[in-house]
C-alpha cells in the first residue's frame, strides 16, 4: 500500500514539473515578439529617439590600412562632426596624416557621402525596415551586459546600399546595438568581397554610432580595412522622449518644456 502511494506521489510530482515547464515555455512564446514586431517597435522607438536628439559634437577618427601588392599604406583623418536637428550634419577636417591619396580618394569621400545622405529624408528607414528587408529571429545574445535579439536580414530590393547579415536589437528599449553583414552586391568589379561591423552606444536616452570596421578584399590582391571611431560625444543635447502615441497630446508641452538637457559624456 505504501509502495503504491509513493509511486502515485512520484508520478504526481513528475506531472507537476512537466506541467510547470510547459506553462513556462508557453509564457515564453507569448512574451517573445516576432521578428516583424521587433522591427516595427524598433522603428517607432528610433523615431522617438531621433525626435529627442537636438545636437551633438564629437571628434571622429578615420583610419585606413591597406596591405597589397604595392606594399603597406596608412591614412588617418580626424574630423569634427556636428549634428543639428532636424537632420543637418556638418563635418570639419581637423587633421590628416599618412597617404594623401588615400585621405583624398577614400576617407574624404566617406565623409562627403555621409553628409550627403544625412540630408535625405527617411534614409534610416530605407536602410532597414520591414519594407526593404526580410527579417528572421534566429536567437538571442548578451552583448556587453545587454540582452539582445538577433535578426537575420535579407534585402527585398536591389540597391547600392542593400546588405545581408545580422542585426542585434536591445530587449530593453528596442535599439539597434550592432549590425554585421556584407553588401548584397559588389559595389565594384575590382572588389572580391567586403564586410562591415557597426556598433552603437547608449548616451542617456538616445543611441549614437560608436565604431565601424569595414574590410574589403581587392581582386588584384590586397586588403583594405577602414575603422571609424566616433569619439566620446563631449556635447550632446536632447529633449525628453515622447512616445509616438502621445505626440498629438503632449507635443506642445514638450516644445515648451524649457531648456534642453545637456550632458558631458565620456566613452
Secondary structure, DSSP 8 states (H G I E B T S, - for coil): -HHHHHHHHHHHHHHHHHHHHHHHHHHHHHHS--HHHHHHHHHHHHHHHHHHEEEEEEEEEEEEEEEETTEEEEEEEEEEEEEETTTEEEEEEEEEEE-HHHIIIIIHHHHHHHHHHHTSTTHHHHHSSTTTEEEEEEEEEEETTEEEEEEEEEESS--TT-EEEEEEEETTT--EEEEEEEESS-S-TTEEEEEEEEEEEEETTEEEEEEEEEEEEETTSEEEEEEEE----SEEEE-----GGGHHHHHHHHHTS-S-EEE----
